[in-house]
């Protein structure tokens, strides 16, 4: 069975800044919803700039906002929320850099 390090190498990280909402509990146990952005992303996780500290090993939900541009059914309405686990965190000035691992790989 491949290790997590082997899994990480199979999926390339893409440096892509995507605005998203983070929902979960912060380091003080408070429920929150914040606007944040990815710094890079892969099928297994994302590196996110967050305005507040999170709890290591805590669960968060990432939602990418998408405007409703058509109701024809030809354009998907948006991406389902992504469940993730906070794996690491570091303070960087007025933001926190969060390493989040998706509970299921995105495709």
N, CA, C and O atoms as CSV, one atom per row, in Angstrom:
chain,resi,resn,atom,element,x,y,z
A,1,UNK,N,N,0.849,-1.178,0.000
A,1,UNK,CA,C,0.000,0.000,0.000
A,1,UNK,C,C,0.892,1.238,0.000
A,1,UNK,O,O,1.830,1.309,0.794
A,2,UNK,N,N,0.622,2.230,-0.882
A,2,UNK,CA,C,1.474,3.410,-0.938
A,2,UNK,C,C,1.314,4.281,0.311
A,2,UNK,O,O,0.232,4.383,0.890
A,3,UNK,N,N,2.426,4.902,0.701
A,3,UNK,CA,C,2.378,5.806,1.851
A,3,UNK,C,C,1.816,7.156,1.427
A,3,UNK,O,O,1.633,7.425,0.239
A,4,UNK,N,N,1.547,8.000,2.419
A,4,UNK,CA,C,1.032,9.333,2.132
A,4,UNK,C,C,2.043,10.132,1.320
A,4,UNK,O,O,1.656,10.915,0.453
A,5,UNK,N,N,3.363,9.942,1.594
A,5,UNK,CA,C,4.388,10.638,0.809
A,5,UNK,C,C,4.333,10.215,-0.656
A,5,UNK,O,O,4.494,11.054,-1.541
A,6,UNK,N,N,4.107,8.925,-0.929
A,6,UNK,CA,C,3.966,8.449,-2.308
A,6,UNK,C,C,2.753,9.088,-2.968
A,6,UNK,O,O,2.811,9.489,-4.131
A,7,UNK,N,N,1.640,9.184,-2.215
A,7,UNK,CA,C,0.424,9.816,-2.742
A,7,UNK,C,C,0.701,11.262,-3.122
A,7,UNK,O,O,0.293,11.720,-4.188
A,8,UNK,N,N,1.401,11.981,-2.242
A,8,UNK,CA,C,1.673,13.393,-2.495
A,8,UNK,C,C,2.467,13.576,-3.784
A,8,UNK,O,O,2.230,14.535,-4.518
A,9,UNK,N,N,3.391,12.689,-4.069
A,9,UNK,CA,C,4.218,12.827,-5.263
A,9,UNK,C,C,3.439,12.541,-6.536
A,9,UNK,O,O,3.827,13.009,-7.607
A,10,UNK,N,N,2.357,11.789,-6.449
A,10,UNK,CA,C,1.586,11.457,-7.645
A,10,UNK,C,C,0.724,12.608,-8.138
A,10,UNK,O,O,0.284,12.605,-9.288
A,11,UNK,N,N,0.479,13.599,-7.275
A,11,UNK,CA,C,-0.375,14.725,-7.645
A,11,UNK,C,C,0.434,16.013,-7.611
A,11,UNK,O,O,0.943,16.407,-6.561
A,12,UNK,N,N,0.550,16.660,-8.746
A,12,UNK,CA,C,1.304,17.894,-8.854
A,12,UNK,C,C,0.567,19.038,-8.171
A,12,UNK,O,O,-0.653,19.163,-8.272
A,13,UNK,N,N,1.332,19.863,-7.478
A,13,UNK,CA,C,0.754,21.073,-6.898
A,13,UNK,C,C,0.713,22.149,-7.970
A,13,UNK,O,O,1.656,22.310,-8.745
A,14,UNK,N,N,-0.375,22.873,-8.003
A,14,UNK,CA,C,-0.540,23.958,-8.964
A,14,UNK,C,C,-0.607,25.259,-8.176
A,14,UNK,O,O,-1.450,25.411,-7.292
A,15,UNK,N,N,0.281,26.199,-8.498
A,15,UNK,CA,C,0.227,27.504,-7.836
A,15,UNK,C,C,-0.938,28.273,-8.433
A,15,UNK,O,O,-0.852,28.808,-9.538
A,16,UNK,N,N,-2.022,28.318,-7.684
A,16,UNK,CA,C,-3.256,28.907,-8.173
A,16,UNK,C,C,-3.964,29.576,-7.010
A,16,UNK,O,O,-4.259,28.934,-6.002
A,17,UNK,N,N,-4.236,30.873,-7.150
A,17,UNK,CA,C,-4.947,31.592,-6.100
A,17,UNK,C,C,-6.433,31.590,-6.414
A,17,UNK,O,O,-6.887,32.202,-7.381
A,18,UNK,N,N,-7.178,30.888,-5.571
A,18,UNK,CA,C,-8.633,30.763,-5.730
A,18,UNK,C,C,-9.287,31.295,-4.461
A,18,UNK,O,O,-8.975,30.817,-3.370
A,19,UNK,N,N,-10.189,32.274,-4.573
A,19,UNK,CA,C,-10.907,32.703,-3.371
A,19,UNK,C,C,-11.841,31.588,-2.903
A,19,UNK,O,O,-12.446,30.893,-3.719
A,20,UNK,N,N,-11.951,31.426,-1.600
A,20,UNK,CA,C,-12.846,30.411,-1.052
A,20,UNK,C,C,-13.283,30.795,0.334
A,20,UNK,O,O,-12.684,31.653,0.983
A,21,UNK,N,N,-14.341,30.145,0.780
A,21,UNK,CA,C,-14.806,30.316,2.157
A,21,UNK,C,C,-14.325,29.116,2.962
A,21,UNK,O,O,-14.422,27.972,2.517
A,22,UNK,N,N,-13.805,29.394,4.154
A,22,UNK,CA,C,-13.441,28.344,5.116
A,22,UNK,C,C,-14.492,28.376,6.207
A,22,UNK,O,O,-14.815,29.434,6.748
A,23,UNK,N,N,-15.024,27.201,6.525
A,23,UNK,CA,C,-16.001,27.079,7.610
A,23,UNK,C,C,-15.474,26.027,8.578
A,23,UNK,O,O,-14.994,24.974,8.158
A,24,UNK,N,N,-15.564,26.313,9.869
A,24,UNK,CA,C,-15.122,25.341,10.864
A,24,UNK,C,C,-15.050,25.973,12.234
A,24,UNK,O,O,-15.789,26.906,12.545
A,25,UNK,N,N,-14.140,25.448,13.059
A,25,UNK,CA,C,-13.885,25.997,14.389
A,25,UNK,C,C,-12.455,26.499,14.408
A,25,UNK,O,O,-11.544,25.827,13.922
A,26,UNK,N,N,-12.259,27.694,14.976
A,26,UNK,CA,C,-10.911,28.232,15.057
A,26,UNK,C,C,-10.184,27.670,16.276
A,26,UNK,O,O,-10.706,26.799,16.973
A,27,UNK,N,N,-8.978,28.174,16.527
A,27,UNK,CA,C,-8.145,27.668,17.618
A,27,UNK,C,C,-8.784,27.897,18.991
A,27,UNK,O,O,-8.427,27.213,19.950
A,28,UNK,N,N,-9.728,28.854,19.105
A,28,UNK,CA,C,-10.421,29.107,20.370
A,28,UNK,C,C,-11.734,28.321,20.478
A,28,UNK,O,O,-12.464,28.475,21.457
A,29,UNK,N,N,-12.039,27.483,19.485
A,29,UNK,CA,C,-13.253,26.685,19.516
A,29,UNK,C,C,-14.488,27.402,19.004
A,29,UNK,O,O,-15.598,26.882,19.125
A,30,UNK,N,N,-14.314,28.597,18.430
A,30,UNK,CA,C,-15.436,29.382,17.902
A,30,UNK,C,C,-15.785,28.945,16.483
A,30,UNK,O,O,-14.895,28.764,15.652
A,31,UNK,N,N,-17.088,28.776,16.201
A,31,UNK,CA,C,-17.534,28.510,14.829
A,31,UNK,C,C,-17.289,29.761,13.996
A,31,UNK,O,O,-17.466,30.876,14.488
A,32,UNK,N,N,-16.885,29.589,12.743
A,32,UNK,CA,C,-16.628,30.747,11.893
A,32,UNK,C,C,-16.836,30.405,10.423
A,32,UNK,O,O,-16.859,29.239,10.030
A,33,UNK,N,N,-16.986,31.451,9.632
A,33,UNK,CA,C,-16.927,31.387,8.170
A,33,UNK,C,C,-16.079,32.582,7.762
A,33,UNK,O,O,-16.400,33.717,8.116
A,34,UNK,N,N,-15.006,32.345,7.025
A,34,UNK,CA,C,-14.092,33.408,6.613
A,34,UNK,C,C,-13.797,33.293,5.126
A,34,UNK,O,O,-13.796,32.199,4.562
A,35,UNK,N,N,-13.548,34.433,4.503
A,35,UNK,CA,C,-13.072,34.450,3.129
A,35,UNK,C,C,-11.559,34.306,3.167
A,35,UNK,O,O,-10.883,35.012,3.914
A,36,UNK,N,N,-11.031,33.398,2.365
A,36,UNK,CA,C,-9.594,33.125,2.306
A,36,UNK,C,C,-9.221,32.881,0.847
A,36,UNK,O,O,-10.032,33.110,-0.050
A,37,UNK,N,N,-7.992,32.416,0.609
A,37,UNK,CA,C,-7.606,32.040,-0.752
A,37,UNK,C,C,-6.553,30.955,-0.722
A,37,UNK,O,O,-5.763,30.848,0.216
A,38,UNK,N,N,-6.562,30.153,-1.771
A,38,UNK,CA,C,-5.522,29.137,-1.912
A,38,UNK,C,C,-4.252,29.806,-2.407
A,38,UNK,O,O,-4.305,30.823,-3.099
A,39,UNK,N,N,-3.113,29.231,-2.051
A,39,UNK,CA,C,-1.824,29.640,-2.602
A,39,UNK,C,C,-1.337,28.591,-3.588
A,39,UNK,O,O,-0.721,28.908,-4.605
A,40,UNK,N,N,-1.625,27.334,-3.267
A,40,UNK,CA,C,-1.454,26.239,-4.223
A,40,UNK,C,C,-2.445,25.150,-3.876
A,40,UNK,O,O,-2.979,25.100,-2.767
A,41,UNK,N,N,-2.683,24.272,-4.849
A,41,UNK,CA,C,-3.709,23.242,-4.676
A,41,UNK,C,C,-3.313,22.007,-5.472
A,41,UNK,O,O,-2.670,22.115,-6.515
A,42,UNK,N,N,-3.697,20.844,-4.982
A,42,UNK,CA,C,-3.525,19.577,-5.697
A,42,UNK,C,C,-4.792,18.767,-5.490
A,42,UNK,O,O,-5.739,19.237,-4.861
A,43,UNK,N,N,-4.810,17.564,-6.012
A,43,UNK,CA,C,-5.977,16.702,-5.848
A,43,UNK,C,C,-6.146,16.249,-4.394
A,43,UNK,O,O,-7.236,15.846,-3.988
A,44,UNK,N,N,-5.055,16.317,-3.608
A,44,UNK,CA,C,-5.106,15.826,-2.231
A,44,UNK,C,C,-5.178,16.899,-1.163
A,44,UNK,O,O,-5.433,16.594,0.002
A,45,UNK,N,N,-4.954,18.167,-1.546
A,45,UNK,CA,C,-4.966,19.201,-0.523
A,45,UNK,C,C,-4.696,20.575,-1.080
A,45,UNK,O,O,-4.568,20.771,-2.289
A,46,UNK,N,N,-4.612,21.533,-0.154
A,46,UNK,CA,C,-4.386,22.922,-0.544
A,46,UNK,C,C,-3.568,23.627,0.526
A,46,UNK,O,O,-3.597,23.261,1.701
A,47,UNK,N,N,-2.843,24.641,0.090
A,47,UNK,CA,C,-2.118,25.546,0.968
A,47,UNK,C,C,-2.913,26.839,0.933
A,47,UNK,O,O,-3.039,27.456,-0.125
A,48,UNK,N,N,-3.451,27.259,2.072
A,48,UNK,CA,C,-4.439,28.329,2.133
A,48,UNK,C,C,-3.955,29.454,3.040
A,48,UNK,O,O,-3.393,29.200,4.106
A,49,UNK,N,N,-4.173,30.698,2.616
A,49,UNK,CA,C,-3.935,31.870,3.461
A,49,UNK,C,C,-5.246,32.192,4.161
A,49,UNK,O,O,-6.240,32.522,3.515
A,50,UNK,N,N,-5.243,32.095,5.489
A,50,UNK,CA,C,-6.446,32.296,6.309
A,50,UNK,C,C,-6.262,33.508,7.218
A,50,UNK,O,O,-5.164,33.731,7.729
A,51,UNK,N,N,-7.316,34.291,7.427
A,51,UNK,CA,C,-7.198,35.435,8.325
A,51,UNK,C,C,-7.199,35.065,9.805
A,51,UNK,O,O,-6.950,35.931,10.643
A,52,UNK,N,N,-7.470,33.809,10.152
A,52,UNK,CA,C,-7.484,33.414,11.562
A,52,UNK,C,C,-6.787,32.075,11.754
A,52,UNK,O,O,-6.722,31.267,10.828
A,53,UNK,N,N,-6.261,31.838,12.963
A,53,UNK,CA,C,-5.614,30.551,13.241
A,53,UNK,C,C,-6.664,29.445,13.350
A,53,UNK,O,O,-7.780,29.673,13.816
A,54,UNK,N,N,-6.286,28.256,12.914
A,54,UNK,CA,C,-7.168,27.096,12.991
A,54,UNK,C,C,-6.558,26.064,13.928
A,54,UNK,O,O,-5.446,26.249,14.423
A,55,UNK,N,N,-7.275,24.995,14.168
A,55,UNK,CA,C,-6.811,23.935,15.054
A,55,UNK,C,C,-6.162,22.834,14.239
A,55,UNK,O,O,-6.779,22.287,13.324
A,56,UNK,N,N,-4.905,22.501,14.571
A,56,UNK,CA,C,-4.232,21.399,13.899
A,56,UNK,C,C,-5.049,20.127,14.117
A,56,UNK,O,O,-5.493,19.858,15.233
A,57,UNK,N,N,-5.245,19.353,13.063
A,57,UNK,CA,C,-6.057,18.136,13.036
A,57,UNK,C,C,-7.555,18.418,13.145
A,57,UNK,O,O,-8.352,17.487,13.260
A,58,UNK,N,N,-7.944,19.696,13.110
A,58,UNK,CA,C,-9.357,20.055,13.091
A,58,UNK,C,C,-9.916,19.918,11.678
A,58,UNK,O,O,-9.171,19.951,10.699
A,59,UNK,N,N,-11.216,19.767,11.583
A,59,UNK,CA,C,-11.869,19.620,10.283
A,59,UNK,C,C,-12.450,20.952,9.830
A,59,UNK,O,O,-13.012,21.704,10.627
A,60,UNK,N,N,-12.307,21.232,8.540
A,60,UNK,CA,C,-12.845,22.447,7.937
A,60,UNK,C,C,-13.569,22.080,6.655
A,60,UNK,O,O,-13.368,21.003,6.092
A,61,UNK,N,N,-14.411,22.995,6.208
A,61,UNK,CA,C,-15.095,22.848,4.927
A,61,UNK,C,C,-14.680,24.015,4.049
A,61,UNK,O,O,-14.764,25.171,4.463
A,62,UNK,N,N,-14.233,23.714,2.838
A,62,UNK,CA,C,-13.825,24.737,1.875
A,62,UNK,C,C,-14.885,24.817,0.793
A,62,UNK,O,O,-15.276,23.803,0.216
A,63,UNK,N,N,-15.348,26.031,0.521
A,63,UNK,CA,C,-16.372,26.241,-0.507
A,63,UNK,C,C,-15.876,27.314,-1.458
A,63,UNK,O,O,-15.521,28.415,-1.039
A,64,UNK,N,N,-15.854,26.983,-2.743
A,64,UNK,CA,C,-15.449,27.941,-3.765
A,64,UNK,C,C,-16.707,28.647,-4.251
A,64,UNK,O,O,-17.609,28.014,-4.799
A,65,UNK,N,N,-16.766,29.979,-4.046
A,65,UNK,CA,C,-17.960,30.699,-4.496
A,65,UNK,C,C,-18.025,30.720,-6.019
A,65,UNK,O,O,-17.014,30.932,-6.689
A,66,UNK,N,N,-19.217,30.501,-6.559
A,66,UNK,CA,C,-19.403,30.503,-8.012
A,66,UNK,C,C,-20.707,31.218,-8.329
A,66,UNK,O,O,-21.761,30.834,-7.823
A,67,UNK,N,N,-20.648,32.256,-9.162
A,67,UNK,CA,C,-21.885,32.950,-9.526
A,67,UNK,C,C,-22.768,32.069,-10.398
A,67,UNK,O,O,-22.271,31.235,-11.155
A,68,UNK,N,N,-24.049,32.252,-10.290
A,68,UNK,CA,C,-24.983,31.526,-11.139
A,68,UNK,C,C,-25.150,32.318,-12.433
A,68,UNK,O,O,-25.883,33.306,-12.476
A,69,UNK,N,N,-24.461,31.873,-13.493
A,69,UNK,CA,C,-24.481,32.642,-14.742
A,69,UNK,C,C,-25.517,32.152,-15.731
A,69,UNK,O,O,-25.853,32.858,-16.682
A,70,UNK,N,N,-26.023,30.956,-15.521
A,70,UNK,CA,C,-27.030,30.426,-16.433
A,70,UNK,C,C,-27.850,29.365,-15.724
A,70,UNK,O,O,-27.385,28.735,-14.774
A,71,UNK,N,N,-29.036,29.179,-16.181
A,71,UNK,CA,C,-29.867,28.110,-15.610
A,71,UNK,C,C,-30.179,27.067,-16.676
A,71,UNK,O,O,-31.108,26.273,-16.533
A,72,UNK,N,N,-29.380,27.081,-17.756
A,72,UNK,CA,C,-29.664,26.179,-18.870
A,72,UNK,C,C,-29.295,24.725,-18.579
A,72,UNK,O,O,-29.754,23.815,-19.269
A,73,UNK,N,N,-28.469,24.510,-17.563
A,73,UNK,CA,C,-28.031,23.149,-17.281
A,73,UNK,C,C,-26.783,22.763,-18.062
A,73,UNK,O,O,-26.215,21.699,-17.816
A,74,UNK,N,N,-26.343,23.597,-18.994
A,74,UNK,CA,C,-25.146,23.299,-19.768
A,74,UNK,C,C,-23.879,23.644,-19.005
A,74,UNK,O,O,-22.823,23.060,-19.251
A,75,UNK,N,N,-23.980,24.590,-18.080
A,75,UNK,CA,C,-22.847,24.993,-17.257
A,75,UNK,C,C,-23.103,24.498,-15.841
A,75,UNK,O,O,-24.161,24.782,-15.280
A,76,UNK,N,N,-22.151,23.756,-15.241
A,76,UNK,CA,C,-22.362,23.273,-13.874
A,76,UNK,C,C,-22.601,24.438,-12.913
A,76,UNK,O,O,-22.013,25.508,-13.073
A,77,UNK,N,N,-23.460,24.231,-11.920
A,77,UNK,CA,C,-23.826,25.281,-10.969
A,77,UNK,C,C,-22.657,25.663,-10.063
A,77,UNK,O,O,-22.578,26.814,-9.634
A,78,UNK,N,N,-21.769,24.757,-9.766
A,78,UNK,CA,C,-20.642,25.028,-8.880
A,78,UNK,C,C,-20.102,23.734,-8.325
A,78,UNK,O,O,-20.646,22.654,-8.552
A,79,UNK,N,N,-19.019,23.871,-7.593
A,79,UNK,CA,C,-18.349,22.710,-7.018
A,79,UNK,C,C,-18.903,22.442,-5.622
A,79,UNK,O,O,-19.175,23.379,-4.871
A,80,UNK,N,N,-19.069,21.194,-5.282
A,80,UNK,CA,C,-19.542,20.829,-3.947
A,80,UNK,C,C,-18.500,21.239,-2.903
A,80,UNK,O,O,-17.311,21.285,-3.216
A,81,UNK,N,N,-18.919,21.537,-1.677
A,81,UNK,CA,C,-17.957,21.861,-0.617
A,81,UNK,C,C,-16.955,20.724,-0.423
A,81,UNK,O,O,-17.290,19.552,-0.594
A,82,UNK,N,N,-15.734,21.082,-0.068
A,82,UNK,CA,C,-14.644,20.121,0.114
A,82,UNK,C,C,-14.356,19.990,1.602
A,82,UNK,O,O,-14.076,20.983,2.274
A,83,UNK,N,N,-14.425,18.783,2.111
A,83,UNK,CA,C,-14.098,18.511,3.507
A,83,UNK,C,C,-12.584,18.306,3.606
A,83,UNK,O,O,-11.990,17.618,2.774
A,84,UNK,N,N,-11.965,18.904,4.624
A,84,UNK,CA,C,-10.510,18.808,4.764
A,84,UNK,C,C,-10.118,18.767,6.238
A,84,UNK,O,O,-10.901,19.099,7.127
A,85,UNK,N,N,-8.879,18.347,6.457
A,85,UNK,CA,C,-8.304,18.307,7.800
A,85,UNK,C,C,-7.088,19.231,7.812
A,85,UNK,O,O,-6.270,19.189,6.893
A,86,UNK,N,N,-6.965,20.059,8.841
A,86,UNK,CA,C,-5.825,20.962,8.971
A,86,UNK,C,C,-4.615,20.147,9.415
A,86,UNK,O,O,-4.630,19.538,10.485
A,87,UNK,N,N,-3.574,20.137,8.597
A,87,UNK,CA,C,-2.381,19.342,8.892
A,87,UNK,C,C,-1.236,20.173,9.454
A,87,UNK,O,O,-0.456,19.690,10.275
A,88,UNK,N,N,-1.137,21.435,9.006
A,88,UNK,CA,C,-0.070,22.292,9.525
A,88,UNK,C,C,-0.508,23.744,9.408
A,88,UNK,O,O,-1.459,24.082,8.702
A,89,UNK,N,N,0.232,24.599,10.138
A,89,UNK,CA,C,-0.120,26.018,10.161
A,89,UNK,C,C,1.096,26.824,10.578
A,89,UNK,O,O,1.866,26.400,11.440
A,90,UNK,N,N,1.267,27.980,9.967
A,90,UNK,CA,C,2.296,28.903,10.425
A,90,UNK,C,C,1.796,30.329,10.261
A,90,UNK,O,O,1.062,30.642,9.323
A,91,UNK,N,N,2.203,31.184,11.180
A,91,UNK,CA,C,1.814,32.581,11.119
A,91,UNK,C,C,2.731,33.296,10.140
A,91,UNK,O,O,3.938,33.053,10.128
A,92,UNK,N,N,2.168,34.176,9.317
A,92,UNK,CA,C,2.942,34.945,8.338
A,92,UNK,C,C,2.376,36.359,8.304
A,92,UNK,O,O,1.508,36.673,7.489
A,93,UNK,N,N,2.874,37.203,9.191
A,93,UNK,CA,C,2.348,38.563,9.270
A,93,UNK,C,C,0.935,38.554,9.813
A,93,UNK,O,O,0.690,38.075,10.920
A,94,UNK,N,N,-0.012,39.092,9.017
A,94,UNK,CA,C,-1.397,39.168,9.490
A,94,UNK,C,C,-2.266,38.026,8.989
A,94,UNK,O,O,-3.488,38.082,9.123
A,95,UNK,N,N,-1.660,36.988,8.414
A,95,UNK,CA,C,-2.416,35.807,7.973
A,95,UNK,C,C,-1.774,34.539,8.528
A,95,UNK,O,O,-0.660,34.555,9.051
A,96,UNK,N,N,-2.509,33.448,8.396
A,96,UNK,CA,C,-2.013,32.131,8.797
A,96,UNK,C,C,-1.965,31.256,7.559
A,96,UNK,O,O,-2.935,31.189,6.803
A,97,UNK,N,N,-0.857,30.592,7.351
A,97,UNK,CA,C,-0.696,29.689,6.209
A,97,UNK,C,C,-1.075,28.298,6.665
A,97,UNK,O,O,-0.445,27.732,7.559
A,98,UNK,N,N,-2.106,27.749,6.047
A,98,UNK,CA,C,-2.715,26.492,6.476
A,98,UNK,C,C,-2.458,25.416,5.423
A,98,UNK,O,O,-2.739,25.620,4.242
A,99,UNK,N,N,-1.929,24.280,5.848
A,99,UNK,CA,C,-1.828,23.104,4.988
A,99,UNK,C,C,-3.025,22.220,5.274
A,99,UNK,O,O,-3.149,21.682,6.375
A,100,UNK,N,N,-3.913,22.063,4.294
A,100,UNK,CA,C,-5.141,21.276,4.487
A,100,UNK,C,C,-5.110,20.047,3.593
A,100,UNK,O,O,-4.792,20.141,2.407
A,101,UNK,N,N,-5.439,18.902,4.159
A,101,UNK,CA,C,-5.520,17.641,3.410
A,101,UNK,C,C,-6.991,17.316,3.181
A,101,UNK,O,O,-7.770,17.250,4.132
A,102,UNK,N,N,-7.374,17.112,1.916
A,102,UNK,CA,C,-8.757,16.781,1.595
A,102,UNK,C,C,-9.068,15.369,2.099
A,102,UNK,O,O,-8.221,14.479,2.033
A,103,UNK,N,N,-10.289,15.173,2.602
A,103,UNK,CA,C,-10.683,13.847,3.082
A,103,UNK,C,C,-10.859,12.887,1.912
A,103,UNK,O,O,-10.649,11.683,2.056
A,104,UNK,N,N,-11.250,13.428,0.737
A,104,UNK,CA,C,-11.326,12.636,-0.505
A,104,UNK,C,C,-10.633,13.431,-1.592
A,104,UNK,O,O,-10.862,14.635,-1.707
A,105,UNK,N,N,-9.783,12.788,-2.401
A,105,UNK,CA,C,-9.134,13.529,-3.497
A,105,UNK,C,C,-10.173,14.144,-4.438
A,105,UNK,O,O,-11.220,13.551,-4.701
A,106,UNK,N,N,-9.864,15.346,-4.939
A,106,UNK,CA,C,-10.753,15.962,-5.916
A,106,UNK,C,C,-10.304,15.535,-7.300
A,106,UNK,O,O,-9.126,15.259,-7.527
A,107,UNK,N,N,-11.247,15.483,-8.215
A,107,UNK,CA,C,-10.892,15.094,-9.581
A,107,UNK,C,C,-11.502,16.056,-10.569
A,107,UNK,O,O,-11.319,15.900,-11.776
